[in-house]
Amino acid sequence: MARGGLIIFDYLLDENEDMHSLLLTDSSTLLVGGLQNHIIEIDLNTVQETQKYAVETPGVTIMRQTNRFFFCGHTSGKVSLRDLRTFKVEHEFDAFSGSLSDFDVHGNLLA
């Protein structure tokens, strides 16, 4: 018995293995991150890569978004808050001594 649903499309990422996190930023834009030093933006309407954002700290395991920031949780335990328009790091801090497995953001509270 197979798990899953109907496959709409496959998107092969040659240089990208160990992808760990996805974030649907709106109805047609998907961000994909993992152990690489970049995050890829994919347009779901055209199934094309639209942007590749450099990440100073590789190992993005968690991505969250608020109306003000884009949050990246890293395997190093760091959390970086990025500007939604420019993707530049606005704040960065050590949240945990090991790898992050999950976090959530509500308003100005990160748990």
C-alpha positions as CSV (number, residue, x, y, z in Angstrom):
1,M,0.0,0.0,0.0
2,A,1.5,3.4,-1.0
3,R,1.1,6.5,1.0
4,G,0.5,9.9,-0.5
5,G,-1.8,11.6,-2.9
6,L,-2.0,12.5,-6.5
7,I,1.4,13.7,-7.9
8,I,0.9,17.0,-9.7
9,F,4.5,17.5,-10.8
10,D,8.1,16.4,-10.0
11,Y,10.8,19.0,-9.7
12,L,14.3,17.5,-9.8
13,L,17.0,19.6,-8.1
14,D,20.3,18.2,-9.3
15,E,22.6,20.0,-6.9
16,N,20.2,19.8,-4.0
17,E,20.0,16.8,-1.7
18,D,18.8,16.5,1.8
19,M,16.1,19.1,1.4
20,H,14.3,19.4,4.8
21,S,11.9,22.3,4.7
22,L,9.1,23.8,2.6
23,L,7.2,27.0,3.0
24,L,4.2,28.0,0.9
25,T,4.5,31.8,1.0
26,D,1.4,32.5,-1.0
27,S,-0.9,30.4,-3.2
28,S,1.7,30.0,-6.0
29,T,5.1,30.4,-4.4
30,L,7.1,27.7,-2.6
31,L,10.4,28.1,-0.8
32,V,12.6,25.0,-0.4
33,G,15.5,24.7,2.0
34,G,17.9,22.1,3.2
35,L,21.5,21.4,4.0
36,Q,22.7,23.6,1.1
37,N,23.8,27.2,1.4
38,H,20.8,28.5,-0.5
39,I,17.0,28.5,-0.5
40,I,15.1,28.1,-3.8
41,E,11.9,29.9,-4.7
42,I,9.6,27.9,-7.1
43,D,6.6,29.3,-8.9
44,L,4.0,26.6,-8.7
45,N,2.0,27.9,-11.7
46,T,5.0,27.5,-14.1
47,V,6.9,24.9,-12.0
48,Q,10.0,27.0,-12.5
49,E,12.8,28.2,-10.2
50,T,12.3,31.9,-9.9
51,Q,15.0,32.9,-7.3
52,K,17.9,31.3,-5.4
53,Y,18.6,33.1,-2.1
54,A,22.1,32.7,-0.5
55,V,22.0,31.6,3.1
56,E,25.1,32.5,5.2
57,T,24.5,29.6,7.7
58,P,23.7,26.4,5.7
59,G,21.4,23.8,7.1
60,V,17.9,25.3,7.0
61,T,15.6,22.8,8.7
62,I,12.6,25.0,9.5
63,M,11.0,28.0,7.8
64,R,8.2,30.2,9.1
65,Q,6.7,33.5,7.9
66,T,5.0,36.3,9.6
67,N,3.7,39.6,8.1
68,R,7.1,41.2,9.1
69,F,9.8,38.5,8.9
70,F,10.8,35.3,7.2
71,F,12.3,32.9,9.9
72,C,15.0,30.3,9.2
73,G,15.9,27.7,11.8
74,H,19.3,26.1,11.2
75,T,21.0,22.8,12.1
76,S,23.4,24.8,14.2
77,G,20.6,26.0,16.5
78,K,20.6,29.5,15.1
79,V,17.4,31.3,14.1
80,S,17.7,34.1,11.5
81,L,15.0,36.7,10.8
82,R,15.0,37.9,7.2
83,D,13.3,40.8,5.5
84,L,10.5,39.5,3.4
85,R,11.3,41.7,0.3
86,T,15.1,41.6,0.2
87,F,15.8,38.3,2.1
88,K,18.6,40.1,4.0
89,V,19.2,39.0,7.6
90,E,17.8,41.6,10.0
91,H,18.4,39.6,13.3
92,E,20.1,36.4,14.1
93,F,20.6,34.6,17.5
94,D,21.5,31.2,19.0
95,A,18.2,29.6,20.1
96,F,19.5,26.2,21.0
97,S,22.8,24.4,21.5
98,G,21.9,21.6,19.1
99,S,19.9,21.3,15.9
100,L,16.4,22.8,15.8
101,S,13.6,20.3,15.2
102,D,10.7,22.8,15.2
103,F,9.5,26.2,16.4
104,D,6.5,28.4,15.9
105,V,5.9,32.1,15.7
106,H,2.9,34.1,17.0
107,G,3.1,37.8,16.8
108,N,6.4,38.7,18.5
109,L,6.7,35.4,20.4
110,L,9.0,32.6,19.1
111,A,8.5,29.2,20.9
